[in-house]
Amino acid sequence: MPEGKTMKAIELHAPGGLDHLRLVDRPDPGAPGAGQIRVRLHASSLNYHDYGVVTGSAPSADRRIPMSDGAGIIEAVGDGVTQFKPGDRVVSCFFPTWLDGPPTVSDFSSVPGDGVDGYAREVAVCSEHAFTLAPRDYTHEQAATLTTAGLTAWRALVVNGKLKAGDVVLVLGTGGVSIFALQIARAMGATVIVTSSSDQKLERARSLGADITINYRQTPDWGKRVYEMCGGADHVIEVGGPGTLPQSIAAVRVNGHIALIGVLTGKAGDVPTAFLMAKQARLQGLIVGSRREQMEFVRAIEAIKLVPVVDRSFDLPQIADAFRMQESNAHFGKICLSF
Ligand SMILES: NC(=O)c1ccc[n+]([C@@H]2O[C@H](COP(=O)([O-])OP(=O)(O)OC[C@H]3O[C@@H](n4cnc5c(N)ncnc54)[C@H](OP(=O)(O)O)[C@@H]3O)[C@@H](O)[C@H]2O)c1
């Protein structure tokens, strides 16, 4: 690359917070080395985890480039790269070092946008393992929704949950992970129950195929309601954490599965352990998934023709406004950045 060339990037300056996001010029990272790819990034998508990083509640290094999700086009490949060629459309991996097999990671030190620089930038040069091919026919924005939210929902239901047609899936709320879970579950022949704080969002969930909807503000004992309606859910997409887990335990079927995913109501709290034991249910924590699982998910997307729900897109310099929208909980599905 020519000497002195620069790229645009977003930096998060200490101590974090939406007013500390800065659009800057950074040196262009240049040509890829052996085993590396050069990616021209065109989109990212917002996750609750990114929100924690940019607001400083999940502290990261000064001048960190935020955003775990990135999608774009391969511009060049280094020596020895066999999986990609220039022109391929690609999407980033949440764990660039967890390639295959059982989990090998239990923190965020290797995660782009948290422990290492993320994808709120125009160009990345990185290991070929940090990306996979994107689904055919996806826009960059659609592809960028897969890295975190999409793969988490896939792993919860299909990899860990071994979802079968006819299973009942309970999805909490209508954010990024939950709407992917709704779409995957419907595509695979499950019955889907969705909760939300908003009747309008529940109507949108029904238009996507939700069979039963419950307003969790109007029905605070929604877990009991689910159990009474259908004998319990086979899978619960538990994105709330301690504030919702007691209801999720009430909602799960005997011998069912709760995918413990989120921290929307906090990071610790009381759990009715005896009730969970009596239900003989499986409570499984998970953090996103491996690169192999992302490749399998991409193949499934092409087969079932899943189209992610992108509520709204913002230009990269408007990143703080995008997070303000997420903070207000006005969104349904995903919010994206395009650049
Ligand atoms: N473990 C992992 O691998 C993993 C991966 C991705 C995300 N997560 C976690 O999962 C959670 C969701 O992430 P996201 O990116 O999908 O968030 P998001 O898009 O910001 O979703 C937020 C939505 O959650 C719903 N919600 C909030 N409080 C709720 C409550 N008490 N009960 C039920 N629903 C509630 C709201 O839906 P309504 O407006 O419809 O009420 C809200 O719009 C976060 O805690 C995130 O950190 C974990």
The ligand as an SDF file (V2000), in Angstrom:
LIG
                    3D

 48 52  0  0  0  0  0  0  0  0999 V2000
  -23.7120  -15.4480   25.7530 N   0  0  0  0  0  0  0  0  0  0  0  0
  -23.6130  -15.0200   24.4990 C   0  0  0  0  0  0  0  0  0  0  0  0
  -22.9870  -15.6350   23.6610 O   0  0  0  0  0  0  0  0  0  0  0  0
  -24.3440  -13.7940   24.0910 C   0  0  0  0  0  0  0  0  0  0  0  0
  -24.3690  -13.4040   22.7450 C   0  0  0  0  0  0  0  0  0  0  0  0
  -25.1370  -12.3000   22.3750 C   0  0  0  0  0  0  0  0  0  0  0  0
  -25.8290  -11.6110   23.3520 C   0  0  0  0  0  0  0  0  0  0  0  0
  -25.7240  -11.9970   24.6530 N   0  0  0  0  0  0  0  0  0  0  0  0
  -26.4860  -11.3200   25.6990 C   0  0  0  0  0  0  0  0  0  0  0  0
  -27.8650  -11.5250   25.4550 O   0  0  0  0  0  0  0  0  0  0  0  0
  -28.5950  -10.3890   25.8360 C   0  0  0  0  0  0  0  0  0  0  0  0
  -29.3570   -9.8610   24.6190 C   0  0  0  0  0  0  0  0  0  0  0  0
  -28.4080   -9.3780   23.6940 O   0  0  0  0  0  0  0  0  0  0  0  0
  -28.8690   -8.6490   22.3690 P   0  0  0  0  0  0  0  0  0  0  0  0
  -27.6250   -8.1770   21.6800 O   0  0  0  0  0  0  0  0  0  0  0  0
  -29.8440   -9.5120   21.6300 O   0  0  0  0  0  0  0  0  0  0  0  0
  -29.6030   -7.3850   22.9880 O   0  0  0  0  0  0  0  0  0  0  0  0
  -30.5480   -6.3210   22.3500 P   0  0  0  0  0  0  0  0  0  0  0  0
  -30.6720   -6.4910   20.8750 O   0  0  0  0  0  0  0  0  0  0  0  0
  -30.1260   -4.9970   22.8710 O   0  0  0  0  0  0  0  0  0  0  0  0
  -31.9650   -6.7360   22.9830 O   0  0  0  0  0  0  0  0  0  0  0  0
  -32.5360   -6.0700   24.0180 C   0  0  0  0  0  0  0  0  0  0  0  0
  -34.0030   -6.5470   24.1410 C   0  0  0  0  0  0  0  0  0  0  0  0
  -34.1010   -7.4390   25.2290 O   0  0  0  0  0  0  0  0  0  0  0  0
  -35.3940   -7.3730   25.7680 C   0  0  0  0  0  0  0  0  0  0  0  0
  -35.3600   -7.3010   27.2250 N   0  0  0  0  0  0  0  0  0  0  0  0
  -34.7920   -6.3760   28.0170 C   0  0  0  0  0  0  0  0  0  0  0  0
  -35.0410   -6.6540   29.3040 N   0  0  0  0  0  0  0  0  0  0  0  0
  -35.7970   -7.7740   29.3100 C   0  0  0  0  0  0  0  0  0  0  0  0
  -36.3970   -8.5410   30.3140 C   0  0  0  0  0  0  0  0  0  0  0  0
  -36.3170   -8.2210   31.5960 N   0  0  0  0  0  0  0  0  0  0  0  0
  -37.1030   -9.6470   29.9470 N   0  0  0  0  0  0  0  0  0  0  0  0
  -37.2140   -9.9870   28.6420 C   0  0  0  0  0  0  0  0  0  0  0  0
  -36.6650   -9.2850   27.6450 N   0  0  0  0  0  0  0  0  0  0  0  0
  -35.9840   -8.2000   27.9810 C   0  0  0  0  0  0  0  0  0  0  0  0
  -36.0690   -6.1460   25.2010 C   0  0  0  0  0  0  0  0  0  0  0  0
  -37.0700   -6.6250   24.3160 O   0  0  0  0  0  0  0  0  0  0  0  0
  -38.5540   -5.9990   24.3330 P   0  0  0  0  0  0  0  0  0  0  0  0
  -38.3580   -4.5610   23.9420 O   0  0  0  0  0  0  0  0  0  0  0  0
  -39.2720   -6.8130   23.3300 O   0  0  0  0  0  0  0  0  0  0  0  0
  -39.1060   -6.1370   25.7180 O   0  0  0  0  0  0  0  0  0  0  0  0
  -34.9320   -5.4310   24.4560 C   0  0  0  0  0  0  0  0  0  0  0  0
  -35.3700   -4.7800   23.3040 O   0  0  0  0  0  0  0  0  0  0  0  0
  -27.5580   -9.4040   26.4140 C   0  0  0  0  0  0  0  0  0  0  0  0
  -27.4840   -9.5710   27.8110 O   0  0  0  0  0  0  0  0  0  0  0  0
  -26.2610   -9.8300   25.7650 C   0  0  0  0  0  0  0  0  0  0  0  0
  -25.1470   -9.4880   26.5270 O   0  0  0  0  0  0  0  0  0  0  0  0
  -24.9940  -13.0580   25.0340 C   0  0  0  0  0  0  0  0  0  0  0  0
  1  2  1  0
  2  3  2  0
  2  4  1  0
  4  5  1  0
  4 48  2  0
  5  6  2  0
  6  7  1  0
  7  8  2  0
  8  9  1  0
  8 48  1  0
  9 10  1  0
  9 46  1  0
 10 11  1  0
 11 12  1  0
 11 44  1  0
 12 13  1  0
 13 14  1  0
 14 15  2  0
 14 16  1  0
 14 17  1  0
 17 18  1  0
 18 19  2  0
 18 20  1  0
 18 21  1  0
 21 22  1  0
 22 23  1  0
 23 24  1  0
 23 42  1  0
 24 25  1  0
 25 26  1  0
 25 36  1  0
 26 27  1  0
 26 35  1  0
 27 28  2  0
 28 29  1  0
 29 30  1  0
 29 35  2  0
 30 31  1  0
 30 32  2  0
 32 33  1  0
 33 34  2  0
 34 35  1  0
 36 37  1  0
 36 42  1  0
 37 38  1  0
 38 39  2  0
 38 40  1  0
 38 41  1  0
 42 43  1  0
 44 45  1  0
 44 46  1  0
 46 47  1  0
M  CHG  2   8   1  16  -1
M  END
$$$$
